[in-house]
Structures are given as structure tokens and as C-alpha cells.
Amino acid sequence: PNVGKSSIHGVLSRPLASGNGEGNSAVVTNWLYSLIIGAAGVGLLILLANQIGYTQTWVGPVRNNAYYISIVFAVLVGIAALIEAFFKHGRITGTQISVYEDGVKGMSVPAKFPWTLTSYSAMSEFQLGFNQIMSVDVLNENCVVIHVVGASHKCYCLKPNEIRDAIIKQMNDVKYQSAARPNECGCGHINPEGMKFCGKCGSPL
């Protein structure tokens, strides 16, 4: 199970806001960054090939093994840049988030994406109650990061401020209700007085 996964299962209540990574500006940024880095690497390797890839002979300069090795590496760097851009594109467009009256669920990438070695495989599905969320941030005006104990969930969307505001509003509502009914957990279970954790879902009260 994912760290910070809620006790809420199945269909949540009325949806308030939602979004996903389709059409996000991060998609264009990702491709531009990967192509620029790839082109720079290819250019440097071709320059290196022309610098060390010739041996002087009595008939003039002749290409040596260093030349062909540099060209092969240049091709590999170009291919690697395209593959990286393709996989990150899939991760960005694959994220999604939905805010409901009683929880949040979606598909996320690690908070350090795309600057992490797990960028290509570490997508995770999450479902959280508002009492589990510690804070919510908007990064680069194109994604929301939800922080819980021991984990963070990063979701790309077109209206991250709207998503964040909806989550914060519901978090405040839950805090108000908890203050009014201190023994009631976000999952709806009423606990005996003095309990620090919910007897049904284990969430802190």
C-alpha cells in the first residue's frame, strides 16, 4: 500500500474539482529541455570526433577508431534524449487528481520528478482523507504537490490553484468539524474519549 493511503475506499462523495496532465505546459518544457540537452551532447561528441578522430599519415589525415566511437556515442546520446523525453511525457500526462467533499484521490509522480532516477517507473495511485494532508503547494503554476506523513504526491494539472484552494477549504472544514466533535475521525467513526488514533482506520485524531 502507498504511504499515507486513506481508509476511504470505493466511490467518494460529490466531486469539487479535478484535473490531469493533458495539455500541461510541463509537457512542452520537458521536450524542449530534453532536446536541448541531447543536441548539446551530440554537438560536443561530434566536435570531439573532429578533434581527436584523425590520424596524420603520408597521404593526409585518416579517420581513426576514436572518430567512429565518438560518432556512435553521439547517436546513442541523441536516442537517449528522445527516450527520456518520451517517458517523462507519459508521466506528466498520466498524473491526475480529483477533490471530493470527503477526500482526494488521483495518480501522482514523486515530488522530485523530473529530477530523480525513479522518474520513469514510480507513479503511484493515492486516496487520502483531508485529515491526513499536512500541506498543499503549487509549483511553477502547473502542478500541485500534496504532502502527507512520509510521502508527497505531485500531480500536473491545468488549474493547480483551483485544486489547491478546494483542498485547503475542505481541510479547514474538517478541522472545524473535528474541533466541534473531537472524537469523530475523518472516516466518520466516533471514538471513545481519550483515544489518540481512530479505532477503525488508525488515523490520528
Steps between C-alpha positions, in 0.01 A plus 500: 500500500611858437628705791224723629221304335162581647245270656252635247422233242276482197308794359541831682229762538419799279799618288615859551796540260717284278785519252766302315826550315357503147595824323715615792780750433744257663463274195650765269767592756596133533545452124693825457732422790568145382560607138732785600705278732506222238607738222774645719632151578493397135674822395778459755562140396514593130743779587708249696496261205641769274765593757639156586354283226772547238848356468759666279647270235717551195183531291343750742257476796317168531208426733594279794302291754447801727302670224257211456466444876412868550240486222343187649475669841350808335225285345436326833476832685248628246288185533521509881378861505195407292424197717529709818265766360250232393487332842475828691224611263305189600553566869384862476186425298426194714457694823149591612328629811140527618378685808180379668308619802655228715838428342750526217613233260710479187818383331828671587874508433772549767535855634854523355383411149651554244832530688503144633618162370155356576333737251423220257324245717390649833141607439267429789126500553390676818181562694506728803272641764540870570619429853802317352622796294768715661530771232440574132733692267473630144825480300577690178127569456460158338485241779375429851710326766313342792712428807406225744702324769786317330403582140411770248275470196569719195222542244512711184180684408383806309345681800722415798390803705138390474593149613708631793226740615240222492722273711582773753132592537408140573795464740376803694147360507630170640701685769190699598290185522772323699512788746123479542506120528852411622443124513371468143754388239500622141377153399182563703575264789421631852777402741495474882630803685878499554584305181792645301444286191183392326394150601366435151757640256800578723525867399615748771213687667 
